[in-house]
Structures are given as structure tokens and as C-alpha cells.
Amino acid sequence: MNNLHTMSWHCYLLECADGTLYTGITNDLEKRLTAHNSGTASKYTRSRLPVRLVYAEPYIDRAAASRREAAVKKLGRTAKLALMAESAKS
């Protein structure tokens, strides 16, 4: 079976209009980004629209995505920007 289909969860980073970064998880990136930009996904992003997806990592299940989300949230801004830069290279 193709790995792409088994990786149903994502840990993601958004860049908000004010330049801040938001970390979350979802099992549908497109739907979640639409919800963020319509102001219905998160209290934090609601006042910082529009948002833009700048980084995403696939995970096999919600638990794995949640663990990564917690780790990313502990990172400083510089480390998060480095993740984004590394992702942009590939």
C-alpha cells in the first residue's frame, strides 16, 4: 500500500497576517486551512487573518501528529523558521 494513503494526519505550521506562527494538527489540510481563513478553526488565528500554510509533516495517526505538535510548539521561532526553510528546499 502506498505510504501517502496511510499517512492521514498532519502537523502543520501557519504564518498569520501579523507574522506570527501557529502550529496545529489535522486529518484534512485543505479543509482546515479553509476553516482557519474563514475564522472558524481557531480563536488564535481568527484575529490574524489571512493565514498561509508554510509547513506540514504527515503522520500515521492522531497520536503521532499530536506528539509532534507538542514538540514543535516547544520550539522557538528561529527553529520553526528553520523547519520552514528546510521544507522549502525540498
NORUR-V896064 format. One record per residue. RES is the residue in three letters. SS is DSSP state (~ for helix, > for strand, _ for the rest). PHI is phi in degrees with one decimal (* if undefined). D_FIRST is the distance of its C-alpha to the first C-alpha in whole Angstrom. Layout:
# NORUR-V896064
RES;SS;PHI;D_FIRST + RES;SS;PHI;D_FIRST
This chain:
# NORUR-V896064
MET;_;*;0 + ASN;_;-66.8;4 + ASN;~;-58.3;6 + LEU;~;-58.5;9 + HIS;~;-77.4;8 + THR;~;-84.9;8 + MET;_;-91.4;11 + SER;_;-96.3;13 + TRP;>;-115.2;17 + HIS;>;-134.9;19 + CYS;>;-100.9;22 + TYR;>;-137.0;24 + LEU;>;-121.3;28 + LEU;>;-114.1;30 + GLU;>;-103.4;33 + CYS;>;-85.6;36 + ALA;_;-59.3;39 + ASP;_;-87.4;41 + GLY;_;89.8;39 + THR;_;-77.3;38 + LEU;>;-114.1;34 + TYR;>;-124.2;32 + THR;>;-112.8;29 + GLY;>;-154.6;27 + ILE;>;-129.8;24 + THR;>;-162.2;22 + ASN;_;-107.9;19 + ASP;_;-151.2;20 + LEU;~;-58.1;21 + GLU;~;-61.5;23 + LYS;~;-64.0;25 + ARG;~;-66.9;26 + LEU;~;-63.7;27 + THR;~;-61.2;29 + ALA;~;-63.9;30 + HIS;~;-58.8;32 + ASN;~;-72.3;34 + SER;_;-92.8;35 + GLY;_;84.8;36 + THR;_;-110.1;35 + ALA;_;-95.1;32 + SER;_;-154.0;34 + LYS;~;-61.3;38 + TYR;~;-63.5;38 + THR;~;-78.2;36 + ARG;~;-53.0;38 + SER;_;-96.3;41 + ARG;_;-128.0;40 + LEU;_;-82.8;38 + PRO;_;-80.7;37 + VAL;>;-114.2;34 + ARG;>;-135.7;31 + LEU;>;-70.4;28 + VAL;>;-118.9;28 + TYR;>;-164.5;25 + ALA;>;-152.3;22 + GLU;>;-125.9;19 + PRO;>;-81.8;16 + TYR;>;-137.0;15 + ILE;_;-70.5;13 + ASP;_;-151.6;16 + ARG;~;-62.4;20 + ALA;~;-61.4;21 + ALA;~;-65.6;20 + ALA;~;-64.3;21 + SER;~;-65.3;24 + ARG;~;-63.3;25 + ARG;~;-67.2;24 + GLU;~;-57.7;26 + ALA;~;-61.3;29 + ALA;~;-66.5;29 + VAL;~;-66.4;29 + LYS;~;-63.1;32 + LYS;~;-79.7;34 + LEU;_;-71.2;34 + GLY;_;-77.0;37 + ARG;~;-56.9;37 + THR;~;-59.4;37 + ALA;~;-66.7;34 + LYS;~;-66.3;32 + LEU;~;-64.7;33 + ALA;~;-65.1;32 + LEU;~;-58.2;28 + MET;~;-62.0;29 + ALA;~;-64.0;30 + GLU;~;-63.7;28 + SER;~;-65.1;25 + ALA;~;-65.8;27 + LYS;~;-72.1;27 + SER;_;-91.5;24
